[in-house]
Amino acid sequence: MNCPKCRTHPLERLSIHFRDRSAPGPKETVGSFEVERCPSCGGVWFDKDEVDRYVDSGAAVPFPAGVPAKPADPSRDSKPADCPKCAVALAKVPAPSNPRITVDRCSRCAGIWLDAWELERASGKDLPLNERLKSMFGDLGRPGK
């Protein structure tokens, strides 16, 4: 599988370990899941539902050495990209946990591509608490909304 943005670099499998908060009891449990990361641009491919696990886990995906935290080439994000698994064109959609940014999503397999600089923002960690709650629960039927 090649990077949908760089197109020439093969994606590397990366195991993400996190403290599993869903396991009951006093003993700490460690969970893990795998994502694919581009060693050149630092973007990450999440299979269906993995982005939710990433956000829920609070885990961090480490940047590859030499990858800037801000886009070196912002125009790369506007270029068309194909799903690295299905070869279907990725569509721009609001991030599941932060509707202020867009991510690339496959309509066939529901995988999501996040550019390296989108990882923190897509988790919604940069949003104020009230906006994070609103993105998760909506307006909850408040009158006038």
Secondary structure, DSSP 8 states (H G I E B T S, - for coil): -B-TTTSSSB-EEEEEEEE-TTS-SSS--EEEEEEEE-TTT--EEE-TTHHHHHHHHT------TT--SS-S-GGGGGS--B-TTT--BEEEEEETTEEEEEEEEETTT--EEE-GGGHHHHTTTTS-HHHHHHHHHTTTT-TT-
